[in-house]
Amino acid sequence: MGSELSELQVLQLRFNFLSGNIPQQLCNLQYLHILDLSHNNISGTIPMCLSNLTTLRSNLSFWGIYQYYDESTTVIMKGRELVYDVDHSLHLVMSIDFSSNNLEGEIPEDISSLVALVSLNLSRNHLIGKIPWKFKNLSKLETLDLSHNHLSGEIPQSFSSLTSLSHFNLSCNNLSGRIPSGPQLQTLDNSSYMGNPSLCGFPLSTKCQGDDTITKQTFHGRDSEDEDHNGKLGFYISMVLGFVIGFWGVCGTLLIKKSWRYAYFQFFGNIKDKIALAIALKVACLQRRF
């Protein structure tokens, strides 16, 4: 690609019959921010030099270049076609789409330096290896589709920091282990993870090893807390009921039955007299001795 294309910003060649490798010269297009080679017969590996795409490495806007750009373009993001033009933030769309080709090899870690990326689609290829944990640097990423490849290993725990993700698809790979917890990863539909027999954890129905034990311990802990709570509640209820029954059993009867009230006070009056007499006799005996 000669110098006449040095200011190229949008390159879309999808749905053709292109073959061969992705040319290294693409990496010299410093203003390129939408690269779509999807649905072709392109083979080989993903060039590591993609990290040289200046616009995708930067958070700066190249709005000035669009002064004379009057066309619109369609970008496939989040599984649907979206139309962008100069008046609707075309300059902010940062996208790479290599889906539905015959690419092989591993995903270059250097892609993680393209911090301005909003959409990355590498689905339906023959990619192998692990998902780069450095993808956590792609904080603006809203769409990530790595489905229908041969990726293996665990989903990096660092993905939990990708809080902008709204479309995420890792289905139909050879991934394993527990799905990381995070504000986005576990809120997505379980179809994002299906087709990975060794994946486990929410939102999949497949439990990870040890989940049953954790669940039982949680339930036992809750049962003990419930028993303690119920025991205390029963004690307080019994105490209140005892007071109410005892108090009103005596006072209520005395208020209602006049004869009982007289007998009750007469009884205590007699007891008082007997006690006073006993005390007086005791005092008299002591005085005689001394």
C-alpha positions as CSV (number, residue, x, y, z in Angstrom):
1,M,0.0,0.0,0.0
2,G,1.6,3.2,-1.2
3,S,1.7,6.7,0.3
4,E,-1.6,7.6,-1.5
5,L,-3.4,5.5,1.1
6,S,-1.5,6.8,4.1
7,E,-4.5,8.7,5.4
8,L,-6.9,5.8,5.0
9,Q,-9.2,5.5,8.0
10,V,-11.9,2.9,7.0
11,L,-11.1,-0.3,5.2
12,Q,-14.0,-2.7,4.6
13,L,-13.5,-5.7,2.3
14,R,-16.0,-8.1,3.8
15,F,-18.0,-10.7,1.9
16,N,-15.5,-11.2,-1.0
17,F,-13.3,-14.1,-2.1
18,L,-10.0,-12.7,-0.8
19,S,-7.3,-15.2,0.1
20,G,-3.7,-15.3,1.3
21,N,-2.4,-13.6,4.4
22,I,-3.2,-10.3,6.0
23,P,-0.6,-7.9,4.5
24,Q,1.9,-6.4,6.9
25,Q,1.5,-3.1,5.1
26,L,-1.8,-2.6,6.8
27,C,0.1,-1.9,10.0
28,N,1.5,1.3,8.4
29,L,-1.9,3.0,8.1
30,Q,-1.7,5.2,11.2
31,Y,-5.2,6.7,10.8
32,L,-6.9,3.4,10.2
33,H,-9.6,2.8,12.9
34,I,-12.2,0.5,11.1
35,L,-10.7,-2.6,9.6
36,D,-13.1,-5.2,8.3
37,L,-11.9,-8.3,6.4
38,S,-14.6,-10.6,7.5
39,H,-16.2,-13.4,5.5
40,N,-13.3,-14.1,3.1
41,N,-10.8,-16.9,2.7
42,I,-7.9,-15.2,4.4
43,S,-5.4,-17.6,6.0
44,G,-2.2,-17.4,8.0
45,T,-1.8,-15.7,11.4
46,I,-2.9,-12.4,12.8
47,P,0.0,-9.9,12.2
48,M,1.6,-8.9,15.5
49,C,2.3,-5.5,13.9
50,L,-1.3,-4.5,14.3
51,S,-0.2,-2.9,17.5
52,N,1.4,-0.2,15.3
53,L,-2.1,1.1,14.3
54,T,-1.6,4.5,15.9
55,T,-5.2,5.6,16.1
56,L,-6.3,2.4,17.8
57,R,-3.4,2.8,20.3
58,S,-4.5,6.3,21.2
59,N,-7.5,7.9,22.9
60,L,-7.1,10.9,20.6
61,S,-9.8,11.8,18.0
62,F,-8.9,12.4,14.4
63,W,-12.0,14.5,13.8
64,G,-10.1,17.0,11.6
65,I,-9.6,14.5,8.9
66,Y,-13.3,14.0,8.5
67,Q,-14.0,17.5,7.3
68,Y,-14.2,16.3,3.7
69,Y,-15.7,12.9,4.3
70,D,-19.4,12.9,3.5
71,E,-20.1,9.1,3.2
72,S,-21.5,6.8,5.8
73,T,-20.4,3.3,6.6
74,T,-22.0,0.2,8.1
75,V,-20.2,-1.5,11.0
76,I,-21.2,-4.9,12.4
77,M,-21.1,-4.5,16.2
78,K,-22.9,-6.4,19.0
79,G,-24.2,-8.9,16.4
80,R,-26.0,-6.3,14.3
81,E,-25.4,-3.8,11.6
82,L,-25.0,-0.2,12.7
83,V,-24.8,2.8,10.3
84,Y,-22.4,5.5,11.2
85,D,-21.6,8.8,9.5
86,V,-19.6,11.9,10.3
87,D,-22.5,13.4,12.2
88,H,-23.0,10.3,14.3
89,S,-19.6,9.7,15.7
90,L,-18.0,7.7,12.9
91,H,-14.6,9.0,14.1
92,L,-15.2,7.4,17.5
93,V,-15.8,3.9,16.1
94,M,-12.7,1.7,16.7
95,S,-13.2,-1.7,15.3
96,I,-11.3,-4.8,14.0
97,D,-13.3,-7.6,12.3
98,F,-11.5,-10.7,11.0
99,S,-14.4,-13.1,11.5
100,S,-15.3,-16.0,9.3
101,N,-11.9,-16.6,7.7
102,N,-9.3,-19.3,8.0
103,L,-6.9,-17.6,10.4
104,E,-4.8,-19.9,12.6
105,G,-2.3,-19.6,15.3
106,E,-2.6,-17.7,18.6
107,I,-4.1,-14.4,19.3
108,P,-1.2,-11.9,19.5
109,E,-0.9,-10.3,23.0
110,D,0.1,-7.1,21.3
111,I,-3.5,-6.5,20.4
112,S,-4.0,-5.5,24.0
113,S,-2.1,-2.3,23.3
114,L,-4.9,-1.1,21.1
115,V,-6.6,0.5,24.0
116,A,-9.0,2.5,21.9
117,L,-10.7,-0.6,20.5
118,V,-14.5,-0.7,21.0
119,S,-15.1,-3.9,19.0
120,L,-13.0,-6.9,18.3
121,N,-14.4,-9.9,16.3
122,L,-12.1,-12.9,15.7
123,S,-14.9,-15.5,15.6
124,R,-15.2,-18.5,13.2
125,N,-11.5,-19.0,12.5
126,H,-9.1,-21.7,13.6
127,L,-7.3,-19.8,16.4
128,I,-5.7,-21.8,19.2
129,G,-4.0,-21.2,22.5
130,K,-5.1,-19.2,25.5
131,I,-7.0,-15.9,25.6
132,P,-4.4,-13.2,26.4
133,W,-4.9,-12.0,30.0
134,K,-3.6,-8.5,28.9
135,F,-7.0,-8.0,27.2
136,K,-7.9,-6.4,30.5
137,N,-6.2,-3.2,29.1
138,L,-9.0,-2.9,26.5
139,S,-11.1,-0.9,28.9
140,K,-13.3,0.6,26.2
141,L,-14.2,-2.7,24.7
142,E,-17.9,-3.1,24.2
143,T,-17.9,-6.1,21.9
144,L,-15.6,-9.1,22.0
145,D,-16.4,-12.2,20.0
146,L,-13.9,-15.1,20.0
147,S,-16.5,-17.8,19.4
148,H,-16.1,-20.9,17.1
149,N,-12.4,-21.3,17.4
150,H,-10.1,-23.8,19.2
151,L,-9.1,-21.6,22.2
152,S,-8.2,-23.5,25.4
153,G,-7.4,-22.8,29.0
154,E,-9.3,-20.7,31.4
155,I,-11.0,-17.4,30.9
156,P,-8.6,-14.8,32.4
157,Q,-9.8,-13.5,35.8
158,S,-8.6,-10.1,34.6
159,F,-11.6,-10.0,32.3
160,S,-13.7,-9.0,35.3
161,S,-12.3,-5.5,34.9
162,L,-13.9,-5.1,31.4
163,T,-16.9,-3.2,32.7
164,S,-17.9,-1.8,29.3
165,L,-18.6,-5.2,27.7
166,S,-22.2,-5.6,26.5
167,H,-21.6,-8.2,23.8
168,F,-19.3,-11.1,24.8
169,N,-19.1,-14.5,23.1
170,L,-16.7,-17.3,23.8
171,S,-19.0,-20.1,22.8
172,C,-17.8,-23.2,20.9
173,N,-14.2,-23.4,22.0
174,N,-12.2,-25.7,24.4
175,L,-12.2,-23.4,27.4
176,S,-12.2,-24.8,30.9
177,G,-12.5,-23.8,34.5
178,R,-14.7,-21.5,36.4
179,I,-16.3,-18.4,34.7
180,P,-14.8,-15.4,36.5
181,S,-17.0,-13.3,38.6
182,G,-17.5,-9.7,37.7
183,P,-20.0,-6.9,37.1
184,Q,-20.4,-7.9,33.4
185,L,-19.3,-11.5,32.8
186,Q,-22.0,-13.1,35.0
187,T,-24.8,-10.8,33.8
188,L,-24.5,-12.0,30.2
189,D,-26.6,-14.7,28.7
190,N,-25.3,-18.3,29.2
191,S,-25.2,-18.7,25.4
192,S,-22.0,-16.6,25.6
193,Y,-20.2,-19.7,27.2
194,M,-22.0,-22.7,25.7
195,G,-20.1,-25.2,23.6
196,N,-17.2,-25.4,26.2
197,P,-17.8,-28.7,28.0
198,S,-15.2,-28.0,30.7
199,L,-16.5,-24.6,31.6
200,C,-18.4,-24.3,34.9
201,G,-20.1,-21.8,37.2
202,F,-22.8,-19.2,36.9
203,P,-24.5,-18.4,34.5
204,L,-24.0,-22.0,33.2
205,S,-26.0,-24.8,34.9
206,T,-22.8,-26.8,35.3
207,K,-21.4,-26.5,38.8
208,C,-17.7,-26.3,39.5
209,Q,-16.0,-28.8,41.9
210,G,-16.6,-27.7,45.5
211,D,-19.7,-25.7,44.8
212,D,-21.9,-28.3,46.6
213,T,-19.7,-28.1,49.7
214,I,-19.9,-24.3,49.7
215,T,-23.6,-24.4,49.3
216,K,-24.1,-26.9,52.1
217,Q,-21.9,-24.9,54.4
218,T,-23.8,-21.8,53.6
219,F,-27.1,-23.6,54.3
220,H,-25.8,-25.1,57.6
221,G,-24.6,-21.7,58.7
222,R,-28.0,-20.2,57.9
223,D,-29.8,-23.0,59.7
224,S,-27.7,-22.4,62.9
225,E,-28.4,-18.7,62.7
226,D,-32.1,-19.4,62.2
227,E,-32.1,-21.8,65.2
228,D,-30.4,-19.2,67.4
229,H,-32.8,-16.5,66.3
230,N,-35.9,-18.8,66.8
231,G,-34.6,-19.8,70.3
232,K,-34.3,-16.2,71.4
233,L,-37.6,-15.3,69.9
234,G,-39.3,-18.2,71.7
235,F,-37.7,-17.1,75.0
236,Y,-39.0,-13.5,74.7
237,I,-42.5,-14.7,73.7
238,S,-42.6,-17.1,76.7
239,M,-41.5,-14.3,79.0
240,V,-44.1,-11.9,77.8
241,L,-46.9,-14.5,77.8
242,G,-45.9,-15.5,81.4
243,F,-46.0,-12.0,82.6
244,V,-49.4,-11.3,80.9
245,I,-51.0,-14.5,82.2
246,G,-49.5,-14.2,85.7
247,F,-50.4,-10.6,86.1
248,W,-53.9,-10.6,84.7
249,G,-54.6,-14.1,86.2
250,V,-54.3,-12.5,89.7
251,C,-55.2,-8.9,89.2
252,G,-57.9,-9.6,86.7
253,T,-59.6,-12.0,89.1
254,L,-59.4,-9.6,92.0
255,L,-60.9,-6.9,89.9
256,I,-63.8,-9.0,88.7
257,K,-64.6,-11.1,91.9
258,K,-65.3,-8.8,94.9
259,S,-65.5,-11.7,97.4
260,W,-62.1,-13.0,96.2
261,R,-60.7,-9.6,96.6
262,Y,-61.8,-9.4,100.2
263,A,-60.5,-12.9,100.9
264,Y,-57.2,-12.1,99.2
265,F,-56.5,-9.0,101.3
266,Q,-57.8,-10.6,104.5
267,F,-55.4,-13.5,103.8
268,F,-52.5,-11.1,103.5
269,G,-53.7,-9.2,106.5
270,N,-53.7,-12.3,108.7
271,I,-50.2,-13.2,107.5
272,K,-49.0,-9.7,108.3
273,D,-50.5,-10.0,111.8
274,K,-48.9,-13.4,112.4
275,I,-45.5,-12.1,111.2
276,A,-45.8,-9.1,113.5
277,L,-46.7,-11.3,116.5
278,A,-43.9,-13.6,115.8
279,I,-41.4,-10.7,115.6
280,A,-42.8,-9.2,118.9
281,L,-42.4,-12.5,120.7
282,K,-38.9,-13.0,119.5
283,V,-37.9,-9.5,120.6
284,A,-39.5,-10.1,124.1
285,C,-37.5,-13.4,124.5
286,L,-34.3,-11.7,123.6
287,Q,-34.9,-8.9,126.1
288,R,-35.5,-11.3,128.9
289,R,-32.2,-13.0,128.2
290,F,-30.2,-9.8,128.4
